[in-house]
Amino acid sequence: RSNPTKYTYYRNIADLTRHFESSHEFCMHESCLERHPEERVFESHEDLRVHCVKQHGEALSKQQKKQALLINVKYPSLREREAAAVGGSGGSNASVSSSQQNAGANNAGRSRSSGAGAGAVAAAPEAMRDVF
């Protein structure tokens, strides 16, 4: 083969399962335990979270499902990036940056619909809490 490390083979299902559990995102929900390990492994935590909401989210309300599927992404502002590039010398740049962070946090809270908020995660069924 031209790339002998491209594929890794495991002796049995137990070894493959151990690899998935230690190196990947792996669904451990009781209803998935009977499925083949290849059906329970995911590339990212977000993929696992989507799987859990869609496959195991029957106890969640519609609002809780929407909340659980939101992806929280925070990008630094232009001023924060410029301050970091200059070296974050402190002074006025630092105070502008912290006020921007506070404003960003306040705006992030406003963009969510009222209702479940962060409580949606806390209200998740016991088996799904480690995923959220």
DSSP file (Angstrom, degrees, kcal/mol; ACC not computed):
  #  RESIDUE AA STRUCTURE BP1 BP2  ACC     N-H-->O    O-->H-N    N-H-->O    O-->H-N    TCO  KAPPA ALPHA  PHI   PSI    X-CA   Y-CA   Z-CA
    1    1 A R              0   0    0      0, 0.0     0, 0.0     0, 0.0     0, 0.0   0.000 360.0 360.0 360.0 150.9    0.0    0.0    0.0
    2    2 A S        +     0   0    0      1,-0.3     0, 0.0     2,-0.1     0, 0.0   0.816 360.0  28.5 -75.8 -29.4    1.1    3.5   -0.6
    3    3 A N    >   -     0   0    0      1,-0.1     3,-1.8     2,-0.0     4,-0.4  -0.783  67.1-179.5-131.9  88.5    0.0    4.7    2.9
    4    4 A P  T 3  S+     0   0    0      0, 0.0     3,-0.3     0, 0.0    -1,-0.1   0.669  81.1  55.8 -67.0 -15.4    0.2    1.8    5.3
    5    5 A T  T 3  S+     0   0    0      1,-0.2     3,-0.0     3,-0.1    -2,-0.0   0.415  80.4  91.7 -95.1   3.3   -1.0    4.0    8.2
    6    6 A K  S <  S+     0   0    0     -3,-1.8     2,-0.4     1,-0.1    -1,-0.2   0.892  91.3  36.2 -65.8 -39.0   -4.2    5.1    6.5
    7    7 A Y        -     0   0    0     -4,-0.4     2,-0.5    -3,-0.3    -1,-0.1  -0.921  67.2-161.8-117.7 141.1   -6.2    2.2    7.9
    8    8 A T        -     0   0    0     -2,-0.4     2,-0.4    -3,-0.0    -3,-0.1  -0.984  10.7-155.5-120.2 131.7   -6.0    0.6   11.4
    9    9 A Y        -     0   0    0     -2,-0.5     2,-0.3     2,-0.0     3,-0.0  -0.845   2.6-151.7-109.7 144.5   -7.4   -2.8   12.0
   10   10 A Y        -     0   0    0     -2,-0.4     3,-0.0     1,-0.1     6,-0.0  -0.866  19.7-127.1-115.8 148.5   -8.6   -4.2   15.3
   11   11 A R  S    S-     0   0    0     -2,-0.3     2,-0.3     1,-0.1    -1,-0.1   0.874  83.6 -11.8 -61.2 -40.8   -8.6   -7.8   16.4
   12   12 A N  S  > S-     0   0    0      1,-0.1     4,-2.0    -3,-0.0     5,-0.2  -0.897  76.9 -86.9-153.1 177.5  -12.2   -7.8   17.5
   13   13 A I  H  > S+     0   0    0     -2,-0.3     4,-2.9     1,-0.2     5,-0.2   0.858 120.8  58.5 -62.7 -36.9  -15.3   -5.7   18.3
   14   14 A A  H  > S+     0   0    0      2,-0.2     4,-2.3     1,-0.2    -1,-0.2   0.917 107.9  45.6 -61.6 -43.5  -14.2   -5.2   21.9
   15   15 A D  H  > S+     0   0    0      2,-0.2     4,-2.2     1,-0.2    -1,-0.2   0.905 113.6  49.9 -65.5 -41.2  -10.8   -3.6   20.8
   16   16 A L  H  X S+     0   0    0     -4,-2.0     4,-2.5     2,-0.2    -2,-0.2   0.915 110.4  50.3 -62.3 -43.3  -12.6   -1.4   18.2
   17   17 A T  H  X S+     0   0    0     -4,-2.9     4,-2.6     2,-0.2    -2,-0.2   0.912 109.0  51.1 -62.6 -43.7  -15.1   -0.3   20.9
   18   18 A R  H  X S+     0   0    0     -4,-2.3     4,-2.1     1,-0.2    -1,-0.2   0.906 110.2  50.4 -60.0 -41.6  -12.3    0.6   23.3
   19   19 A H  H  X S+     0   0    0     -4,-2.2     4,-2.5     2,-0.2     5,-0.3   0.942 111.2  47.8 -61.5 -47.3  -10.6    2.6   20.6
   20   20 A F  H  X S+     0   0    0     -4,-2.5     4,-1.8     1,-0.2    -2,-0.2   0.909 112.1  50.1 -60.1 -43.3  -13.9    4.5   19.8
   21   21 A E  H  < S+     0   0    0     -4,-2.6    -1,-0.2     1,-0.2    -2,-0.2   0.867 118.8  37.0 -64.3 -37.2  -14.5    5.2   23.5
   22   22 A S  H  < S+     0   0    0     -4,-2.1    -2,-0.2    -5,-0.2    -1,-0.2   0.762 128.8  28.2 -89.2 -25.3  -11.0    6.6   24.1
   23   23 A S  H  < S+     0   0    0     -4,-2.5     2,-0.2    -5,-0.2    -3,-0.2   0.499 118.0  35.1-118.0  -5.2  -10.3    8.4   20.8
   24   24 A H  S  < S-     0   0    0     -4,-1.8     2,-0.6    -5,-0.3    19,-0.1  -0.795  90.2 -83.1-138.2 177.6  -13.7    9.5   19.4
   25   25 A E  E     -A   42   0A   0     17,-1.8    17,-3.1    -2,-0.2     2,-0.4  -0.815  53.5-174.3 -87.1 122.6  -17.1   10.8   20.5
   26   26 A F  E     -A   41   0A   0     -2,-0.6     2,-0.5    15,-0.2    15,-0.2  -0.975  24.3-127.0-130.3 127.6  -19.0    7.6   21.4
   27   27 A C        +     0   0    0     13,-2.8    12,-0.0    -2,-0.4    -6,-0.0  -0.602  25.4 175.5 -77.9 123.7  -22.7    7.3   22.3
   28   28 A M        +     0   0    0     -2,-0.5    -1,-0.1    99,-0.2     5,-0.1   0.163  29.2 137.7-111.8  15.8  -23.2    5.4   25.6
   29   29 A H    >>  -     0   0    0      1,-0.1     3,-1.8     3,-0.1     4,-0.9  -0.366  63.8-119.8 -63.2 142.0  -26.9    5.8   25.8
   30   30 A E  T 34 S+     0   0    0      1,-0.3     3,-0.4     2,-0.2     4,-0.4   0.798 112.0  55.6 -58.6 -31.6  -28.6    2.6   26.9
   31   31 A S  T 34 S+     0   0    0      1,-0.2    -1,-0.3     2,-0.1     3,-0.2   0.681 108.7  49.1 -76.4 -15.0  -30.7    2.3   23.8
   32   32 A C  T X4 S+     0   0    0     -3,-1.8     3,-1.8     1,-0.1    -1,-0.2   0.585  86.1  87.5 -93.9 -12.3  -27.5    2.5   21.6
   33   33 A L  T 3< S+     0   0    0     -4,-0.9    -1,-0.1    -3,-0.4    -2,-0.1   0.796  86.7  53.0 -60.6 -28.5  -25.6   -0.2   23.6
   34   34 A E  T 3  S+     0   0    0     -4,-0.4    -1,-0.3    -3,-0.2    -2,-0.1   0.584  94.0  92.9 -83.0  -9.5  -27.1   -2.9   21.4
   35   35 A R  S <  S-     0   0    0     -3,-1.8     5,-0.1     1,-0.1    -3,-0.0  -0.418  91.1 -89.6 -82.3 159.0  -26.0   -1.3   18.2
   36   36 A H    >   -     0   0    0      1,-0.1     3,-2.0    -2,-0.1     4,-0.4  -0.391  37.9-117.5 -63.9 142.8  -22.7   -1.9   16.4
   37   37 A P  G >  S+     0   0    0      0, 0.0     3,-1.5     0, 0.0     4,-0.5   0.822 113.2  61.9 -54.7 -33.7  -19.9    0.4   17.5
   38   38 A E  G 3  S+     0   0    0      1,-0.3     3,-0.3     2,-0.2    -2,-0.0   0.733 101.6  53.1 -66.4 -20.3  -19.6    2.0   14.0
   39   39 A E  G <  S+     0   0    0     -3,-2.0    -1,-0.3     1,-0.2    -3,-0.1   0.529 110.6  47.8 -87.0  -7.1  -23.2    3.2   14.4
   40   40 A R  S <  S+     0   0    0     -3,-1.5   -13,-2.8    -4,-0.4     2,-0.3   0.348  90.2  94.7-115.2   2.5  -22.4    4.9   17.7
   41   41 A V  E     -A   26   0A   0     -4,-0.5     2,-0.3    -3,-0.3   -15,-0.2  -0.784  49.4-173.3-104.8 143.3  -19.2    6.8   16.9
   42   42 A F  E     -A   25   0A   0    -17,-3.1   -17,-1.8    -2,-0.3     6,-0.0  -0.960  28.6-133.6-136.2 150.5  -19.1   10.4   15.9
   43   43 A E  S    S+     0   0    0     -2,-0.3     2,-0.3   -19,-0.1    -1,-0.1   0.844  87.3  22.0 -72.1 -34.9  -16.3   12.7   14.6
   44   44 A S  S  > S-     0   0    0      1,-0.1     4,-1.9   -19,-0.1     5,-0.1  -0.876  74.7-115.1-134.6 163.9  -17.2   15.7   16.9
   45   45 A H  H  > S+     0   0    0     -2,-0.3     4,-2.4     1,-0.2     5,-0.1   0.852 117.1  56.6 -64.0 -34.6  -19.0   16.5   20.1
   46   46 A E  H  > S+     0   0    0      2,-0.2     4,-2.4     1,-0.2    -1,-0.2   0.902 105.4  50.4 -64.2 -41.2  -21.5   18.5   18.1
   47   47 A D  H  > S+     0   0    0      1,-0.2     4,-2.3     2,-0.2    -1,-0.2   0.906 111.5  48.5 -63.2 -41.2  -22.3   15.4   15.9
   48   48 A L  H  X S+     0   0    0     -4,-1.9     4,-2.7     2,-0.2    -2,-0.2   0.906 110.0  52.0 -64.2 -41.6  -22.9   13.4   19.1
   49   49 A R  H  X S+     0   0    0     -4,-2.4     4,-2.3     2,-0.2    -2,-0.2   0.915 109.5  49.0 -62.5 -43.4  -25.1   16.1   20.6
   50   50 A V  H  X S+     0   0    0     -4,-2.4     4,-2.6     1,-0.2     5,-0.3   0.928 111.7  50.1 -61.0 -45.1  -27.3   16.1   17.4
   51   51 A H  H  X>S+     0   0    0     -4,-2.3     4,-3.3     1,-0.2     5,-0.5   0.929 110.7  49.3 -57.7 -46.6  -27.5   12.3   17.5
   52   52 A C  H  X5S+     0   0    0     -4,-2.7     4,-2.0     1,-0.2    -1,-0.2   0.895 112.8  46.3 -64.0 -40.4  -28.5   12.4   21.2
   53   53 A V  H  X5S+     0   0    0     -4,-2.3     4,-0.9     3,-0.2    -1,-0.2   0.932 119.9  39.5 -67.4 -44.1  -31.2   15.0   20.7
   54   54 A K  H  <5S+     0   0    0     -4,-2.6    -2,-0.2    -5,-0.2    -3,-0.2   0.894 128.7  29.1 -74.1 -39.8  -32.7   13.3   17.6
   55   55 A Q  H  <5S+     0   0    0     -4,-3.3    -3,-0.2    -5,-0.3    -2,-0.2   0.797 136.7  21.1 -92.1 -30.8  -32.4    9.7   18.8
   56   56 A H  H  <<S+     0   0    0     -4,-2.0     3,-0.5    -5,-0.5    -3,-0.2   0.249  93.2  98.1-124.0  11.2  -32.7   10.0   22.6
   57   57 A G    ><  +     0   0    0     -4,-0.9     3,-1.8     1,-0.2    -1,-0.1   0.105  39.2 118.1 -93.1  23.3  -34.4   13.3   23.1
   58   58 A E  T 3  S+     0   0    0      1,-0.3    -1,-0.2    -3,-0.1    -5,-0.1   0.767  75.4  54.5 -61.7 -24.9  -37.9   12.1   23.5
   59   59 A A  T 3  S+     0   0    0     -3,-0.5     2,-0.3     2,-0.1    -1,-0.3   0.557  93.0  91.3 -85.0  -7.6  -38.0   13.5   27.1
   60   60 A L  S <  S-     0   0    0     -3,-1.8     2,-0.1    -7,-0.1    64,-0.0  -0.640  76.7-124.9 -89.0 144.9  -37.1   17.0   25.9
   61   61 A S     >  -     0   0    0     -2,-0.3     4,-2.4     1,-0.1     5,-0.2  -0.318  33.0-101.6 -75.2 169.3  -39.7   19.6   24.9
   62   62 A K  H  > S+     0   0    0      1,-0.2     4,-2.2     2,-0.2     5,-0.2   0.906 125.2  49.6 -59.1 -42.3  -39.5   21.2   21.5
   63   63 A Q  H  > S+     0   0    0      1,-0.2     4,-2.5     2,-0.2    -1,-0.2   0.895 109.5  51.0 -65.1 -40.9  -37.9   24.3   23.0
   64   64 A Q  H  > S+     0   0    0      2,-0.2     4,-2.5     1,-0.2    -1,-0.2   0.885 109.1  51.5 -65.0 -38.3  -35.3   22.2   24.9
   65   65 A K  H  X S+     0   0    0     -4,-2.4     4,-1.5     2,-0.2    -2,-0.2   0.931 110.7  47.9 -63.7 -44.8  -34.4   20.4   21.7
   66   66 A K  H  X S+     0   0    0     -4,-2.2     4,-0.5     1,-0.2     3,-0.3   0.930 113.3  48.3 -60.1 -44.9  -33.9   23.7   19.8
   67   67 A Q  H >< S+     0   0    0     -4,-2.5     3,-1.0     1,-0.2    -2,-0.2   0.895 109.9  51.8 -62.9 -41.0  -31.8   25.0   22.7
   68   68 A A  H 3< S+     0   0    0     -4,-2.5    -1,-0.2     1,-0.2    -2,-0.2   0.782 107.9  52.7 -68.2 -26.6  -29.7   21.8   22.8
   69   69 A L  H 3< S+     0   0    0     -4,-1.5    -1,-0.2    -3,-0.3    -2,-0.2   0.496  83.2 110.7 -90.0  -3.2  -29.0   22.1   19.1
   70   70 A L    <<  -     0   0    0     -3,-1.0     2,-0.6    -4,-0.5    -3,-0.0  -0.473  62.3-141.4 -68.8 140.6  -27.7   25.7   19.2
   71   71 A I        -     0   0    0     -2,-0.2     2,-0.8     2,-0.0    -2,-0.1  -0.929   8.7-143.5-105.6 121.6  -24.0   26.1   18.6
   72   72 A N        +     0   0    0     -2,-0.6     2,-0.5     2,-0.0    -2,-0.0  -0.758  27.6 172.3 -89.2 109.8  -22.4   28.7   20.7
   73   73 A V        -     0   0    0     -2,-0.8     2,-0.5     2,-0.0    -2,-0.0  -0.977  11.8-174.1-122.4 126.8  -19.8   30.4   18.7
   74   74 A K        -     0   0    0     -2,-0.5    -2,-0.0     2,-0.0    30,-0.0  -0.969   3.4-170.4-122.9 117.9  -17.9   33.5   19.9
   75   75 A Y        -     0   0    0     -2,-0.5     2,-0.1     1,-0.0    -2,-0.0  -0.836  30.2-109.7-101.6 143.0  -15.5   35.2   17.5
   76   76 A P        -     0   0    0      0, 0.0    -1,-0.0     0, 0.0    25,-0.0  -0.418  36.3-113.2 -68.9 147.5  -13.2   38.0   18.8
   77   77 A S     >  -     0   0    0      1,-0.1     4,-2.3    20,-0.1     5,-0.2  -0.228  29.7-102.6 -71.4 168.8  -14.1   41.5   17.7
   78   78 A L  H  > S+     0   0    0      1,-0.2     4,-2.5     2,-0.2     5,-0.2   0.897 124.2  51.3 -60.1 -41.2  -11.8   43.4   15.3
   79   79 A R  H  > S+     0   0    0      2,-0.2     4,-2.6     1,-0.2    -1,-0.2   0.893 108.8  50.9 -65.0 -39.0  -10.4   45.4   18.3
   80   80 A E  H  > S+     0   0    0      2,-0.2     4,-2.2     1,-0.2    -2,-0.2   0.916 111.8  47.3 -64.0 -42.0   -9.7   42.3   20.3
   81   81 A R  H  X S+     0   0    0     -4,-2.3     4,-2.2     2,-0.2    -2,-0.2   0.910 113.0  48.4 -65.9 -41.6   -7.8   40.8   17.3
   82   82 A E  H  X S+     0   0    0     -4,-2.5     4,-2.1     2,-0.2     6,-0.2   0.908 111.4  50.3 -64.7 -41.1   -5.8   44.0   16.8
   83   83 A A  H  X>S+     0   0    0     -4,-2.6     5,-3.7     1,-0.2     4,-1.2   0.894 111.4  48.3 -64.2 -39.0   -5.0   44.2   20.5
   84   84 A A  H  <5S+     0   0    0     -4,-2.2    -1,-0.2     3,-0.2    -2,-0.2   0.876 110.7  51.2 -68.1 -36.7   -3.8   40.6   20.5
   85   85 A A  H  <5S+     0   0    0     -4,-2.2    -2,-0.2     1,-0.2    -1,-0.2   0.863 109.9  49.4 -68.4 -35.7   -1.7   41.3   17.4
   86   86 A V  H  <5S-     0   0    0     -4,-2.1    -1,-0.2    -5,-0.1    -2,-0.2   0.753 128.6 -98.5 -73.7 -24.7   -0.1   44.3   19.0
   87   87 A G  T  <5 -     0   0    0     -4,-1.2    -3,-0.2    -5,-0.2    -2,-0.1   0.481  46.9 -91.8 119.1   7.5    0.6   42.2   22.1
   88   88 A G      < -     0   0    0     -5,-3.7    -4,-0.1    -6,-0.2     3,-0.1   0.952  51.7-175.3  55.6  54.9   -2.2   43.1   24.4
   89   89 A S        -     0   0    0     -6,-0.2     2,-0.3     1,-0.2    -1,-0.2   0.453  29.7-132.0 -67.9   1.7   -0.2   45.9   26.0
   90   90 A G    >>  +     0   0    0      1,-0.1     4,-0.9    -7,-0.1     3,-0.8  -0.629  67.2  95.5  85.3-146.0   -3.0   46.6   28.5
   91   91 A G  H 3> S-     0   0    0     -2,-0.3     4,-1.5     1,-0.2     3,-0.3  -0.254 104.0 -12.3  60.2-139.5   -4.1   50.2   29.0
   92   92 A S  H 3> S+     0   0    0      1,-0.2     4,-2.4     2,-0.2    -1,-0.2   0.836 134.3  59.3 -69.0 -33.2   -7.1   51.4   27.0
   93   93 A N  H <> S+     0   0    0     -3,-0.8     4,-2.5     1,-0.2    -1,-0.2   0.903 104.9  50.6 -61.1 -39.3   -7.1   48.4   24.7
   94   94 A A  H  X S+     0   0    0     -4,-0.9     4,-2.3    -3,-0.3    -1,-0.2   0.905 111.3  47.1 -66.1 -40.3   -7.7   46.1   27.6
   95   95 A S  H  X S+     0   0    0     -4,-1.5     4,-2.0     2,-0.2    -1,-0.2   0.877 112.9  49.0 -70.9 -35.3  -10.6   48.2   29.0
   96   96 A V  H  X S+     0   0    0     -4,-2.4     4,-2.4     2,-0.2    -2,-0.2   0.921 111.3  51.3 -65.5 -42.5  -12.2   48.4   25.6
   97   97 A S  H  X S+     0   0    0     -4,-2.5     4,-2.3    -5,-0.2    -2,-0.2   0.915 110.7  46.7 -62.0 -44.0  -11.8   44.6   25.1
   98   98 A S  H  X S+     0   0    0     -4,-2.3     4,-2.1     1,-0.2    -1,-0.2   0.878 112.7  49.6 -69.3 -34.9  -13.4   43.8   28.5
   99   99 A S  H  X S+     0   0    0     -4,-2.0     4,-2.4     2,-0.2    -1,-0.2   0.873 110.5  51.1 -69.9 -34.3  -16.3   46.2   27.9
  100  100 A Q  H  X S+     0   0    0     -4,-2.4     4,-3.0     2,-0.2    -2,-0.2   0.898 108.1  52.0 -66.2 -39.3  -16.8   44.6   24.4
  101  101 A Q  H  X S+     0   0    0     -4,-2.3     4,-2.5     2,-0.2    -2,-0.2   0.927 110.4  48.1 -62.6 -42.9  -16.8   41.2   26.0
  102  102 A N  H  X S+     0   0    0     -4,-2.1     4,-2.3     2,-0.2    -2,-0.2   0.913 113.1  47.7 -62.8 -42.4  -19.5   42.3   28.5
  103  103 A A  H  X S+     0   0    0     -4,-2.4     4,-2.7     1,-0.2    -2,-0.2   0.900 111.4  51.5 -64.7 -39.9  -21.5   43.8   25.7
  104  104 A G  H  X S+     0   0    0     -4,-3.0     4,-2.4     2,-0.2    -2,-0.2   0.898 109.4  49.4 -63.5 -39.9  -21.1   40.6   23.6
  105  105 A A  H  X S+     0   0    0     -4,-2.5     4,-1.8     2,-0.2    -1,-0.2   0.907 112.1  48.5 -65.6 -40.4  -22.3   38.5   26.6
  106  106 A N  H  X S+     0   0    0     -4,-2.3     4,-1.5     1,-0.2    -2,-0.2   0.911 112.9  47.6 -65.5 -41.3  -25.3   40.8   27.0
  107  107 A N  H  X S+     0   0    0     -4,-2.7     4,-1.6     1,-0.2    -2,-0.2   0.871 108.0  55.4 -67.3 -36.3  -26.1   40.6   23.3
  108  108 A A  H  X S+     0   0    0     -4,-2.4     4,-0.7     1,-0.2    -1,-0.2   0.897 106.9  51.0 -62.6 -38.5  -25.7   36.8   23.2
  109  109 A G  H  < S+     0   0    0     -4,-1.8     3,-0.5     1,-0.2    -1,-0.2   0.860 109.0  51.4 -66.1 -34.3  -28.3   36.6   26.0
  110  110 A R  H  < S+     0   0    0     -4,-1.5    -1,-0.2     1,-0.2    -2,-0.2   0.801 100.2  62.7 -71.9 -29.1  -30.7   38.8   24.1
  111  111 A S  H  < S+     0   0    0     -4,-1.6    -1,-0.2    -5,-0.1     2,-0.2   0.738  88.6  84.6 -73.2 -20.0  -30.4   36.7   20.9
  112  112 A R  S  < S-     0   0    0     -4,-0.7     2,-0.1    -3,-0.5     3,-0.1  -0.532  88.6-111.8 -78.2 147.0  -31.9   33.6   22.7
  113  113 A S        -     0   0    0     -2,-0.2     4,-0.4     1,-0.1    -1,-0.1  -0.481  38.2-101.4 -74.7 151.1  -35.6   33.3   22.9
  114  114 A S  S    S+     0   0    0     -2,-0.1     2,-0.5     1,-0.1    -1,-0.1  -0.351  89.4  52.1 -69.3 154.5  -37.1   33.7   26.3
  115  115 A G  S    S+     0   0    0      1,-0.1     4,-0.2    -3,-0.1    -1,-0.1  -0.945 105.6  24.0 128.1-113.3  -38.1   30.5   28.0
  116  116 A A  S >  S+     0   0    0     -2,-0.5     3,-1.4     1,-0.1     4,-0.4   0.898  74.7 153.9 -64.5 -45.9  -35.7   27.6   28.4
  117  117 A G  T >  S-     0   0    0     -4,-0.4     3,-1.4     1,-0.3     4,-0.4  -0.177  78.5 -19.3  52.0-143.2  -32.4   29.4   28.2
  118  118 A A  T >> S+     0   0    0      1,-0.3     4,-1.2     2,-0.2     3,-0.9   0.707 130.2  75.8 -68.8 -19.3  -29.6   27.7   30.0
  119  119 A G  H <> S+     0   0    0     -3,-1.4     4,-1.9     1,-0.2    -1,-0.3   0.731  80.3  71.0 -64.3 -20.9  -32.2   25.7   32.0
  120  120 A A  H <4 S+     0   0    0     -3,-1.4    -1,-0.2    -4,-0.4     4,-0.2   0.890  99.1  47.0 -63.5 -37.5  -32.8   23.5   29.0
  121  121 A V  H X4 S+     0   0    0     -3,-0.9     3,-1.4    -4,-0.4    -1,-0.2   0.924 112.0  49.2 -69.0 -43.1  -29.4   21.9   29.4
  122  122 A A  H 3< S+     0   0    0     -4,-1.2    -1,-0.2     1,-0.3    -2,-0.2   0.779 108.1  55.7 -67.3 -25.5  -30.0   21.4   33.2
  123  123 A A  T 3< S+     0   0    0     -4,-1.9    -1,-0.3     6,-0.0    -2,-0.2   0.443  81.1 120.9 -87.2   0.9  -33.4   19.9   32.5
  124  124 A A  S <  S-     0   0    0     -3,-1.4     5,-0.1    -4,-0.2    -3,-0.1  -0.302  77.0 -90.9 -64.4 147.9  -31.9   17.2   30.1
  125  125 A P    >>  -     0   0    0      0, 0.0     3,-1.8     0, 0.0     4,-0.9  -0.203  40.2-107.2 -56.6 152.3  -32.5   13.6   31.0
  126  126 A E  G >4 S+     0   0    0      1,-0.3     3,-0.9     2,-0.2     4,-0.4   0.853 117.5  54.9 -51.6 -43.9  -29.8   12.1   33.2
  127  127 A A  G 34 S+     0   0    0      1,-0.2    -1,-0.3     2,-0.1   -99,-0.2   0.698 112.5  43.8 -67.7 -18.1  -28.4    9.9   30.4
  128  128 A M  G X> S+     0   0    0     -3,-1.8     3,-1.3     1,-0.1     4,-1.1   0.508  85.2  92.0-105.4  -5.6  -27.9   12.9   28.1
  129  129 A R  T << S+     0   0    0     -4,-0.9     3,-0.2    -3,-0.9    -2,-0.1   0.835  82.6  56.3 -62.0 -35.0  -26.4   15.5   30.6
  130  130 A D  T 34 S+     0   0    0     -4,-0.4    -1,-0.3     1,-0.2    -2,-0.1   0.683 104.3  55.1 -72.9 -14.9  -22.8   14.5   29.8
  131  131 A V  T <4        0   0    0     -3,-1.3    -1,-0.2     1,-0.2    -2,-0.2   0.816 360.0 360.0 -83.8 -32.9  -23.4   15.3   26.1
  132  132 A F     <        0   0    0     -4,-1.1    -1,-0.2    -3,-0.2    -2,-0.2   0.459 360.0 360.0 -86.6 360.0  -24.7   18.9   26.6
